[in-house]
Amino acid sequence: MAKVSVIIPTFNRAHIICDSIDSILRQTYKDFEIVVVDDGSTDDTEHVLAAYGDKIQYIKVSHVGSSEARNIALRQVDGEYVAFLDSDDLWYPEKLEKQMALIESDSRIGIVHSFSEIIDNQGSTLDKETGERLNFHYSALKRGYHYSAMARQCILWPSTIVVRKACFDEFGLFDPRVEAMEDWDFYLRVALKYEFKIVPEILTQFRFHDSRRSLKEFTEGRVNTCLKHLDLLEQNPGLPFVKKSVENLNLNLVEAYYMVNDLGQCRTYLAKIIKSNLFILFNINILTKFIISSLPRVLVVKLLKNKAPILETIEIRWNSTHEDKESLKYADILSE
C-alpha cells in the first residue's frame, strides 16, 4: 500500500493532464499512488491516460463536479496521507519529499501547505500574478493558520497541500453544497483539532487560463461556507475563538455581498459586526461599506450613473484597500 494517495480530478483536459501526471512521476519522494477521476470528459482524456498503464488508477464517472470527484477517490484510497493535484497544475520534484518530512514529524499536524506560482499555458511564469500570489501567502503567514484566522482569509489550495487521511475520517469529505469553496470549508473543519504547517517555498505551479470559476460561483461558495460555519459556531459557543471567528465570517459575508452589489445583505451583516464591535467602524474598509450600504439604493444608482465625485472617492478608497484587493484577486486567480 502506498503511503500517499495523489488524487487528480479532471474534466476535458486531455491536452494538458499529462503534464500534471508527469510532474508527479518526477517526484523525489516515491511512495505514492496516482488516482485520476475523470469527471465525465467528452474529449480524448481516457485515450490519453491509457498510455500510463498501471502507473495510474483511472476512474470514470458521470459529471458530478470537482468536490464529488475528489470524494469518489477518497472513498477508495488507502494511503495514510492524501495529496491533490488539479489536472492543469504542476508540482516541483521536491514537493512531496519536503511536505512529507514535515507532516510526519508531528502527529498534531493535519495539513502541510506550500507556496505557489502562476504560469501561462506555455508553462512560463507570470511574474506579476506570481508576485500577487506570494503577497497572499505572506499575508496568510502573518495571520496564522488557525480557525479564526482562516475564517477571515484562507490562502490554501488543494494542489498545494498534503493532508492526513484521518482528517477526512474525522471531519468528513468535501461538501458539494459549498462548491467553489469546498476546500475552505474542509480546512476550517480540520482546524478545529489539527495544526497547519507550511513549507515556505514555491512547490506548486498554477496554470492561469480562461476556465476559472465565475464571480457568481465564487460568491455562492463563499456565502454558503460562511453560513455553514456560523451555524457550527452557534452550536458550539464554548469554543475559545468563537467571537473573533464569527466577526471574521461576517466580514467575509459583507465583502461577498458587496462584490455582487447586494447592499441589503451587506448592510445586514455589517449591522451584526457593529453590534458586537462598534470600534470596527474606525476601519476605513468597513466604514466605506457602511456608508454606501446605508444609502437608499436608488440614490446609489443615481450617484453611480452621474459619477458623483463623493461616491467615486469612496469607491476608489474601497477598491484600494488591501483586503478587498485580495478578495477580488483571489476570486480571479482561483483555478480548479
C-alpha positions in Angstrom: 0.0 0.0 0.0 1.4 3.4 -1.0 1.8 5.9 1.8 0.5 8.9 -0.2 -2.5 8.8 -2.4 -2.4 11.5 -5.1 -5.9 12.4 -6.4 -6.4 14.2 -9.7 -9.9 15.2 -10.7 -10.2 16.2 -14.4 -12.7 17.3 -16.9 -11.9 17.7 -20.6 -8.2 18.4 -20.2 -6.7 15.8 -22.4 -4.4 18.4 -23.9 -2.6 19.2 -20.5 -3.3 16.5 -18.0 -0.2 14.6 -19.0 2.0 17.5 -17.8 0.4 17.2 -14.4 0.8 13.4 -14.2 4.4 13.6 -15.4 5.2 16.2 -12.7 4.0 13.6 -10.1 6.1 10.9 -11.6 9.2 13.1 -11.4 8.8 13.4 -7.6 11.9 12.6 -5.5 9.5 11.0 -2.9 8.4 7.7 -4.5 6.0 6.1 -2.1 2.8 7.2 -3.8 -0.1 6.1 -5.9 -1.9 8.2 -8.5 -5.7 8.1 -8.9 -7.3 10.0 -11.7 -11.1 10.7 -11.5 -12.4 11.6 -15.0 -15.5 13.6 -14.3 -17.3 12.8 -17.5 -14.9 14.1 -20.0 -16.0 14.2 -23.6 -12.6 14.7 -25.2 -9.7 12.2 -25.5 -8.9 12.1 -21.8 -9.5 8.3 -21.5 -7.4 7.5 -24.6 -4.5 9.8 -23.5 -4.4 8.3 -20.0 -4.4 4.7 -21.2 -0.7 5.2 -22.2 0.2 5.3 -18.5 -0.9 1.7 -17.9 -0.6 0.6 -14.3 1.2 3.8 -13.3 -2.2 5.3 -12.5 -5.6 4.2 -11.4 -8.3 5.5 -13.7 -11.9 6.1 -12.6 -14.5 7.5 -14.9 -17.8 8.9 -13.5 -20.7 11.0 -14.8 -20.2 14.7 -14.5 -20.5 15.2 -10.7 -18.3 18.2 -10.1 -14.8 18.5 -8.6 -15.9 18.1 -5.0 -17.7 14.8 -5.5 -15.0 13.6 -8.0 -12.4 14.0 -5.2 -14.8 12.3 -2.7 -15.2 9.3 -5.0 -11.4 8.8 -5.0 -11.2 9.4 -1.2 -13.6 6.6 -0.5 -11.4 4.2 -2.4 -7.8 5.1 -1.5 -5.9 3.6 1.4 -2.9 5.9 1.7 -2.1 7.3 5.2 -1.8 10.7 3.5 -3.6 12.4 0.6 -2.4 15.0 -1.8 -4.4 16.6 -4.6 -3.3 18.0 -8.0 -5.7 19.7 -10.3 -5.3 18.5 -13.9 -3.9 21.8 -15.1 -1.4 22.4 -12.3 2.2 21.1 -11.8 4.4 20.1 -8.9 8.1 20.8 -8.5 10.1 17.5 -8.0 10.7 18.1 -4.3 7.1 18.9 -3.4 6.1 15.6 -1.7 9.5 15.0 -0.1 9.6 18.3 1.7 6.0 18.2 2.8 6.1 14.6 3.9 9.2 15.3 6.1 7.2 18.0 7.9 3.9 16.3 8.3 5.4 13.1 9.6 7.4 14.9 12.2 4.4 15.7 14.4 1.1 13.8 14.7 -0.6 17.1 15.7 -0.1 18.4 12.1 -3.2 17.7 9.9 -2.2 19.7 6.8 1.0 20.9 5.3 0.8 23.6 2.7 3.4 25.3 0.4 3.8 28.5 -1.6 2.8 28.5 -5.3 3.4 30.5 -8.5 1.3 31.3 -11.6 2.2 30.1 -15.1 0.6 30.6 -18.5 -0.5 27.9 -20.9 3.1 27.5 -22.2 4.4 27.0 -18.7 6.2 30.3 -18.4 6.0 32.1 -15.0 3.7 35.1 -14.9 5.8 37.5 -12.7 3.0 40.0 -11.8 0.4 37.3 -10.9 3.0 35.3 -9.0 4.1 38.4 -7.1 0.4 38.9 -6.1 0.0 35.3 -5.1 3.2 35.4 -2.9 1.8 38.5 -1.2 -1.3 36.5 -0.3 0.9 33.7 1.1 2.9 36.1 3.2 -0.3 37.8 4.5 -1.7 34.4 5.5 1.6 33.5 7.3 1.2 36.7 9.3 -2.4 35.9 10.2 -1.6 32.3 11.0 -3.3 29.0 10.1 -5.7 28.6 12.9 -9.5 28.6 12.7 -10.3 32.3 13.4 -7.5 33.5 11.1 -8.7 31.2 8.2 -12.3 32.4 8.9 -11.0 35.8 7.6 -8.6 34.8 4.9 -7.7 31.3 3.7 -4.9 31.1 1.2 -4.6 27.4 0.6 -5.5 25.4 -2.5 -5.9 21.7 -3.0 -2.9 21.4 -5.3 -0.6 22.8 -2.6 -1.5 20.6 0.4 -0.7 17.2 1.9 -3.3 16.1 4.4 -3.6 13.2 6.8 -6.3 10.8 5.6 -7.5 10.6 9.2 -8.8 14.2 8.8 -11.3 13.1 6.3 -12.3 10.1 8.5 -12.8 12.5 11.5 -14.4 15.6 9.8 -16.0 14.2 6.6 -15.3 14.6 2.9 -15.6 17.7 0.7 -19.1 19.2 0.9 -20.6 19.5 -2.6 -23.1 22.1 -1.2 -20.3 24.6 -1.0 -18.9 24.0 -4.5 -16.1 26.5 -5.3 -15.3 26.9 -1.6 -15.4 23.2 -0.6 -11.7 23.2 0.3 -12.0 26.3 2.5 -14.9 24.6 4.4 -12.8 21.5 4.8 -9.7 23.4 6.1 -11.9 25.2 8.7 -13.2 21.8 9.9 -9.7 20.4 10.2 -8.5 23.5 12.1 -10.9 22.6 14.9 -8.4 20.0 16.0 -5.2 19.9 14.0 -2.3 22.2 13.3 -1.4 23.5 9.9 2.2 23.9 8.8 3.8 25.4 5.8 6.9 24.8 3.6 7.6 28.5 2.7 8.9 27.6 -0.8 7.2 27.6 -4.3 6.5 23.9 -4.8 3.3 24.2 -7.0 2.6 25.9 -10.3 -1.0 27.1 -11.1 -1.9 27.5 -14.7 -3.7 30.7 -15.5 -6.4 30.4 -18.1 -10.0 31.3 -19.0 -11.7 28.3 -17.5 -11.7 29.7 -14.0 -14.8 29.8 -11.9 -17.1 32.8 -12.3 -17.6 35.5 -9.7 -21.2 34.2 -9.1 -19.9 30.7 -8.3 -17.1 32.1 -6.1 -19.6 34.3 -4.2 -22.1 31.5 -3.7 -19.4 29.2 -2.4 -18.1 31.9 -0.1 -21.6 32.8 1.3 -22.6 29.1 1.8 -19.3 28.3 3.6 -19.7 31.3 5.9 -23.3 30.4 6.8 -22.4 26.8 7.4 -19.6 27.7 9.8 -21.7 30.5 11.6 -24.2 27.7 12.3 -21.4 25.4 13.6 -20.1 28.1 15.9 -23.6 28.9 17.2 -23.9 25.3 18.2 -20.5 25.3 19.9 -20.4 28.6 21.9 -17.8 27.2 24.3 -15.0 27.3 21.7 -12.3 29.9 22.7 -12.2 31.5 19.3 -15.9 31.9 18.7 -16.3 35.7 18.9 -13.4 36.6 16.5 -14.3 33.8 14.1 -18.0 35.0 13.9 -16.8 38.5 13.2 -14.4 37.3 10.5 -17.1 35.1 8.8 -19.5 38.1 8.9 -16.8 40.3 7.3 -16.5 37.7 4.5 -20.2 37.9 4.0 -20.1 41.7 3.9 -17.4 41.6 1.2 -19.1 38.8 -0.7 -22.4 40.7 -1.0 -20.7 44.0 -1.7 -18.8 42.5 -4.6 -22.1 41.5 -6.2 -23.8 44.7 -5.3 -26.3 43.2 -2.8 -26.3 46.2 -0.5 -29.2 44.9 1.6 -27.4 41.8 2.7 -24.2 43.7 3.0 -25.9 46.1 5.5 -27.5 43.1 7.4 -24.1 41.6 8.2 -22.4 44.9 8.8 -25.0 45.5 11.5 -24.2 42.2 13.1 -20.5 43.1 13.2 -21.0 46.7 14.5 -23.4 45.4 17.2 -20.7 43.2 18.7 -17.7 45.6 18.0 -18.6 49.3 17.5 -14.9 50.1 17.2 -14.7 48.3 13.9 -16.1 51.5 12.3 -12.6 53.0 12.7 -11.6 50.6 9.9 -11.9 52.7 6.7 -12.7 49.5 4.8 -15.7 48.8 7.0 -16.8 52.4 7.3 -16.9 52.8 3.5 -19.2 49.8 3.1 -21.3 51.1 6.0 -21.8 54.5 4.3 -22.6 53.1 0.9 -24.9 50.3 2.1 -26.8 52.7 4.3 -27.7 55.0 1.3 -31.0 54.3 -0.5 -30.3 52.0 -3.4 -31.9 54.4 -5.9 -29.5 57.1 -4.7 -26.5 54.9 -5.0 -27.6 54.0 -8.6 -28.1 57.7 -9.4 -24.8 58.7 -8.0 -23.0 56.0 -9.9 -24.8 56.9 -13.1 -23.8 60.6 -12.7 -20.3 59.6 -11.5 -20.7 61.7 -8.3 -17.3 62.8 -7.0 -18.0 61.9 -3.4 -19.1 58.3 -4.3 -16.2 57.9 -6.7 -13.8 58.9 -3.9 -15.4 56.4 -1.6 -15.2 53.7 -4.3 -11.6 54.5 -5.0 -10.7 54.2 -1.3 -12.7 51.0 -1.0 -11.1 49.4 -4.1 -7.6 50.4 -3.0 -7.8 48.6 0.4 -5.6 45.7 0.8 -8.0 43.0 1.9 -10.6 43.7 -0.8 -7.9 43.6 -3.4 -7.1 40.2 -2.0 -10.7 39.1 -2.2 -11.1 40.2 -5.8 -7.8 38.8 -6.9 -8.4 35.5 -5.0 -11.6 35.1 -7.0 -9.9 35.9 -10.2 -7.0 33.5 -9.9 -8.8 30.6 -8.4 -8.1 27.7 -10.8 -10.0 24.5 -10.4 
